[in-house]
């Protein structure tokens, strides 16, 4: 009888100890939380880079009005899930005050394309990405390379290549301006990034 009572007591103590150990153990991630954590680790931010220059560096004159005047190569990565189309804009906010006043503009629009496929990862040198063109600062479509007038200050200009991941395609009755494109982007941007290049004709050797 005593043996049976002792066995029951030992069993009771073992159960209590096991319960305490279980309570003190760290929480195990559920399958759902583990999956979410893995998803966050694998997510990459939207990025736009070029093999010809790094952000904040000089744009080779090959891509300017001083030489071939063709668009530089660009690489796209980190397109977010749900992206339906991409838009690309290149502009120069450092145009001289004389030009701003004469044209009533704040930036000169060098290049813009929308309804680009989200599957696109590389824009080739001198090749317009497949999509719809936007009117540039000359009232035409297509790429216009950096061409800062050296007689005005500042002679060094920044050129912003802006990339937008959108949740829809965009539609216009006619070829839009950059301002019209920016207005249409509102409410559809899933992610955006930019690449900044600089150029100064006063001290840039033609390559």
C-alpha positions as CSV (number, residue, x, y, z in Angstrom):
1,X,0.0,0.0,0.0
2,X,2.9,2.3,0.9
3,X,4.6,1.5,-2.3
4,X,1.5,2.4,-4.3
5,X,1.1,5.7,-2.4
6,X,4.8,6.5,-3.0
7,X,4.5,5.8,-6.7
8,X,1.4,8.1,-7.0
9,X,3.3,10.8,-5.1
10,X,6.3,10.5,-7.4
11,X,4.1,10.6,-10.5
12,X,2.3,13.7,-9.2
13,X,5.7,15.4,-8.6
14,X,6.9,14.5,-12.1
15,X,3.8,15.9,-13.7
16,X,4.2,19.2,-11.8
17,X,7.9,19.4,-12.8
18,X,7.1,18.7,-16.4
19,X,4.4,21.4,-16.4
20,X,6.9,24.0,-15.0
21,X,9.5,23.1,-17.6
22,X,6.9,23.4,-20.4
23,X,5.8,26.9,-19.2
24,X,9.4,28.1,-19.0
25,X,10.3,27.0,-22.5
26,X,10.5,29.8,-25.1
27,X,7.5,30.1,-27.5
28,X,7.9,28.1,-30.6
29,X,7.1,29.9,-33.8
30,X,4.0,28.6,-35.5
31,X,4.1,27.5,-39.1
32,X,2.4,30.7,-40.1
33,X,4.7,33.1,-38.1
34,X,7.8,31.2,-39.3
35,X,6.6,31.6,-42.9
36,X,5.9,35.3,-42.4
37,X,9.4,35.7,-40.8
38,X,11.0,33.9,-43.8
39,X,9.0,36.1,-46.2
40,X,10.3,39.3,-44.5
41,X,13.9,38.0,-44.7
42,X,13.5,37.3,-48.4
43,X,11.9,40.6,-49.3
44,X,14.2,43.1,-51.1
45,X,13.6,46.8,-51.5
46,X,12.9,48.2,-55.0
47,X,16.3,49.3,-56.4
48,X,17.5,51.0,-59.6
49,X,21.2,50.8,-60.5
50,X,23.5,51.3,-63.5
51,X,26.6,49.4,-64.4
52,X,28.0,52.7,-65.9
53,X,27.8,54.9,-62.7
54,X,26.9,54.6,-59.1
55,X,24.4,56.9,-57.4
56,X,26.0,60.3,-56.7
57,X,28.7,59.7,-59.3
58,X,29.4,61.3,-62.7
59,X,27.4,60.1,-65.6
60,X,29.8,59.1,-68.5
61,X,29.6,61.7,-71.3
62,X,28.7,58.9,-73.7
63,X,25.1,59.2,-72.4
64,X,25.0,63.0,-72.7
65,X,24.7,65.6,-75.5
66,X,28.5,65.8,-75.7
67,X,28.7,62.3,-77.2
68,X,26.3,59.5,-78.2
69,X,23.3,60.9,-76.3
70,X,21.9,57.4,-75.6
71,X,20.3,56.2,-72.4
72,X,22.6,54.4,-69.9
73,X,22.0,50.8,-69.0
74,X,19.8,50.3,-65.9
75,X,19.0,47.3,-63.7
76,X,15.8,46.8,-61.7
77,X,15.4,44.6,-58.7
78,X,13.1,44.1,-55.8
79,X,9.8,44.5,-57.6
80,X,7.1,44.1,-55.0
81,X,4.3,41.5,-55.2
82,X,1.2,42.8,-56.9
83,X,3.1,45.2,-59.3
84,X,1.2,45.5,-62.6
85,X,3.4,48.1,-64.3
86,X,6.5,50.2,-63.9
87,X,7.1,53.9,-64.7
88,X,10.5,55.5,-65.2
89,X,11.2,59.2,-65.1
90,X,14.5,61.1,-65.6
91,X,14.6,64.9,-64.8
92,X,17.0,67.7,-63.9
93,X,16.0,70.0,-61.0
94,X,19.2,72.1,-61.3
95,X,18.4,74.0,-64.5
96,X,19.4,77.7,-64.4
97,X,16.9,80.2,-63.0
98,X,16.9,81.9,-66.4
99,X,15.6,78.7,-68.0
100,X,13.1,78.2,-65.2
101,X,11.7,81.7,-65.6
102,X,11.7,81.6,-69.4
103,X,9.9,78.3,-69.6
104,X,7.9,78.5,-66.4
105,X,9.2,75.1,-65.2
106,X,11.0,73.7,-62.2
107,X,12.8,70.7,-63.8
108,X,13.8,69.8,-67.3
109,X,12.2,66.5,-68.3
110,X,14.8,64.3,-70.0
111,X,13.0,61.0,-70.3
112,X,9.8,59.2,-69.1
113,X,8.2,55.8,-70.0
114,X,5.2,54.1,-68.3
115,X,3.4,50.8,-68.6
116,X,6.7,49.0,-68.5
117,X,6.4,45.2,-67.7
118,X,7.2,44.3,-64.1
119,X,9.1,41.4,-65.5
120,X,11.8,43.7,-66.9
121,X,15.0,43.6,-65.0
122,X,17.4,45.2,-67.4
123,X,17.1,48.3,-69.6
124,X,19.8,48.0,-72.3
125,X,22.2,50.8,-73.2
126,X,20.6,52.9,-76.0
127,X,17.4,50.9,-76.0
128,X,14.0,52.3,-75.0
129,X,12.2,49.9,-72.7
130,X,9.0,48.6,-74.1
131,X,6.1,50.7,-72.8
132,X,4.4,54.0,-73.5
133,X,6.4,57.2,-74.0
134,X,5.9,60.6,-72.2
135,X,6.7,63.9,-73.7
136,X,10.1,65.2,-72.7
137,X,11.2,68.9,-72.1
138,X,11.5,69.4,-75.9
139,X,7.9,68.3,-76.5
140,X,9.1,65.1,-78.1
141,X,9.3,61.5,-77.0
142,X,12.5,59.6,-76.2
143,X,15.7,60.1,-74.2
144,X,17.5,63.4,-74.0
145,X,20.9,63.2,-72.3
146,X,22.3,65.6,-69.8
147,X,23.4,68.9,-71.3
148,X,23.8,71.5,-68.6
149,X,24.7,74.9,-70.1
150,X,28.3,75.7,-68.9
151,X,27.6,79.5,-69.0
152,X,25.2,79.3,-66.1
153,X,25.7,78.4,-62.5
154,X,25.5,75.8,-61.2
155,X,27.5,74.1,-64.0
156,X,27.1,70.7,-62.3
157,X,23.6,69.3,-62.4
158,X,22.0,66.3,-60.8
159,X,19.9,63.9,-62.9
160,X,17.3,61.9,-61.1
161,X,16.2,58.5,-62.5
162,X,13.0,57.7,-60.6
163,X,11.4,54.3,-60.7
164,X,7.8,53.5,-59.6
165,X,6.2,50.1,-59.1
166,X,2.4,50.5,-59.7
167,X,-0.7,48.4,-59.0
168,X,-2.2,49.2,-62.4
169,X,-1.7,50.1,-66.0
170,X,-2.1,53.7,-66.9
171,X,-4.2,55.1,-69.8
172,X,-4.1,58.4,-71.6
173,X,-5.9,59.6,-74.7
174,X,-2.7,61.3,-76.0
175,X,0.9,61.3,-75.1
176,X,1.1,62.8,-71.6
177,X,3.5,65.2,-70.1
178,X,5.5,64.3,-67.0
179,X,3.2,66.3,-64.8
180,X,0.2,64.4,-66.2
181,X,2.0,61.1,-65.6
182,X,2.8,62.1,-61.9
183,X,-0.8,63.0,-61.4
184,X,-1.9,59.6,-62.7
185,X,0.5,57.8,-60.5
186,X,-1.1,59.1,-57.3
187,X,-2.8,56.3,-55.4
188,X,-1.2,53.5,-57.4
189,X,2.4,53.5,-56.1
190,X,3.4,50.3,-54.4
191,X,7.1,51.3,-54.1
192,X,9.5,53.8,-55.5
193,X,13.3,54.4,-55.7
194,X,15.8,56.6,-57.5
195,X,19.3,56.7,-58.9
196,X,21.1,60.0,-59.1
197,X,23.9,60.8,-61.5
198,X,25.7,64.1,-62.0
199,X,27.2,65.8,-65.0
200,X,29.3,69.0,-65.5
201,X,30.2,69.9,-69.1
202,X,32.7,72.5,-67.9
203,X,35.1,69.8,-66.7
204,X,33.9,66.6,-68.3
205,X,36.2,65.0,-70.9
206,X,34.3,63.3,-73.8
207,X,34.7,59.5,-73.5
